[in-house]
Amino acid sequence: MSDDTETVEELTEEATSEETVAEKPVEETASEDKSEDQTADADDSVGKDTKVLLSDDGDDGAGGDVDYTFTPPDGVDIEMTDDVVAQFDHFKARAKAVDLTQDQYQELVAGEIERGREAMTKMATDYQQRVDGWTKATKADKELGGDNLKDVLTTAKLGMDTYGSAGLKELFAMPSEKNPTGLGLGSHPEVIRLLHRAGLTAKEDGNLISGDGSKAENDAALRRMYPSMFKDEAAA
């Protein structure tokens, strides 16, 4: 009876030992698999967020080290004055600060130039409309316009020639490449009113309109001084 008991106990111990041995490789394998998965995840994370500068991953790594250059679009001429050079230096500093590529820098500067040109065109158009408004106001003025307009302009020109300077004439003329300081004030009704009165004073003092006094020359002189006043006649 004692021998049978020992045999049963021995068999039980052997079975338990075998189960332990059988389970151990499974646990170790699971642990190893888990460790490999974690390593793979870590590798994926590094590959996803990190770029090597000297590699074929598509990142040139240049960033702020790009020597930015701008190529003007066709039909655009840029005079490299000190102010323009300073603006380009500013654009380059901005590009380096935000790590732009050369293509992005080209697009940035081209966009800024286009916006500037559009703003200048709008300013010129708005000012031309303002001068046209002065012309209409002068023609509609009871004292200056209507049938009196040509005589008023002739007398106003006498006032300008008598009392005005070359610099004042430039201000009264329209702005142009040859006359960059022009403001077109020669079409303003109050300016013409003032010059007309000055011309009347010059007549009282015995001054005459320069030239031989022929109608053709006087008309030509008026057209040069008040081009917007005779614009409708030229179109006709």
Secondary structure, 3 states (H helix, E strand, C coil): CHHHHHHHHHHHHHHHHHHHHHHHHHHHHHHHHHHHHHHHHHHHHHHHHCCCCCCCCCCCCCHHHCCCCCCCCCCCCCCCCHHHHHHHHHHHHHHHHCCCCHHHHHHHHHHHHHHHHHHHHHHHHHHHHHHHHHHHHHHHCCCCCHHHHHHHHHHHHHHHHHHCCHHHHHHHCCCCCCCCCCCCHHHCHHHHHHHHHHHHHHHHCCCCCCCCCCHHHHHHHHHHHCHHHHHHHHHC
